[in-house]
């Protein structure tokens, strides 16, 4: 029997399970800067934009999202492999985008690795459009 999936606001107490979820995803890079303190600070800045998907007490998906007052961004989105293809990712994205837009931010972006064709198809299915006129520069 499949447990129903429930979305809840992401909370800093989710950190241990969240890091395991990200680490289980082949497309999310967990970095040394992804600390409990960094997550807590991010959630304080963007309290309404981040969601966890639970099957019972099990964290099966999450989206880390927010905005800078000008543009919205979906930073990390992952669903446990055994829970994919059930619409959970789309529910998480929809919840985050809706929350960002409620805060008056019309544009929402995400970054996807060039070789992640599955994710590219997912984001296009969610209504995102590929922009090939930009490069991402980072420090």
N, C-alpha and C positions, 0 to 999 in steps of 0.2 A: 504494500500500500504506500502510495506517495503522500508524504506530508504536504499540506498546503504551504505555499511560499508567502511569507509576510515581509513587507518592507518596513524598516524602522530607521529613524535617524541614526547615523553613525555616531558612536560615542567613543571618547578616549579609552574607556575600559575595553573596547573591542580590539585594541592594539595587538595583543599577542595573536589572536586569531586572524586579524587582518594581515599581519606580516606573513603568517603561514600561507594564507590565501594567495598573496602576491607572489611568494616564493614558489608556489605550486603552478603558477602561470608562466608559460614559456615566453610570454611577451611583456611581462612587467619586470623592470630592472629594480631590484631592491638595493638601495644605496646606503652608505654609512650615515648619511644625513637623514634617513627615514627613522628618526628616533621617536620614542613616546612623547617627548617634549615638543618636537616639531609637529607631530600630529595634533597634539592638544592645542598648540598655538594656531594651527591652520583651522581647526574646528571652531575655535573662538572667533576667528575672523569671518568664517563662512558657516555659521551654525545651521542654516536651513537647507544647505545644498548637497549634503553628503548622506548617502543611504547604505544600509546593510540589508541583504536579503537573507532571511532565516528559514530553514526547514526545521521546525521545532526549535531546539536550542542551538542547532548547528548553523554556523555562518557559511553560506554557500555562494555568496556573491557580494560585491560592494563596488560603489563608485565614489571616488574622491573628486569633488568638484568645487568650484568657487568662481569668484570674479574679483577684478581689481577696481570696480566702479565704472569700467568702460567696456570690457569684454569679459565673457564667461569662458571658462576652460574646464574640460574634463581631463583630469590629470592621470588617474589610474582607474581602470574598470576591469574587473575580473570576475569570472564565474568558475566555480570548481568544475573540472572536466566532466564529471559524471552528472552534472546538473545543466550542462549546455543543451542547446536546441529545445528549450522549454519556454522561451520568451522571457527568462529572468533578466538577461542583459538588457533587452529592450525596455523592460519595466524600470530598471535602475536608471537607464539613460533618460527615459521620459520623466521620471521623478526629479532628477537633477536639473534637466533643462527647464522644466516647469518652474522649479524653485528659483532658478537664476532669472528667468523672465519675470517672475512675480516681483523681483527686486529691481525691475526696470532696465534690465540688461538684454537687449534684443539679439546680440550676436554671441554665438557659442562655438568654440573651437575645440579640437582635440588633435593630438599628434599621434601618428601611427608610423611604425617602422615600415620602410619601403618594401621589405621582403615579407611582410605579414599580410598576405593576400586575403586570408580568412577575415581578419579584422577590417580590412578595407571594404570587403563586401558587407560586413556587419554594419559599419558606419554608414555606408551608402543606403542600406535597407532602413536605417533609422532616419534617413532624410539628409544626412550630411553630404556635402559636395566636395570632391577633391579639388584643391587649389594647387596648380602646378607652377604658378607665377612667383611663388615665395620660396625662400630658403630659410632654414632655422639656424641662427647663430647662437652659440651658448658660451658661457665662461665656466 
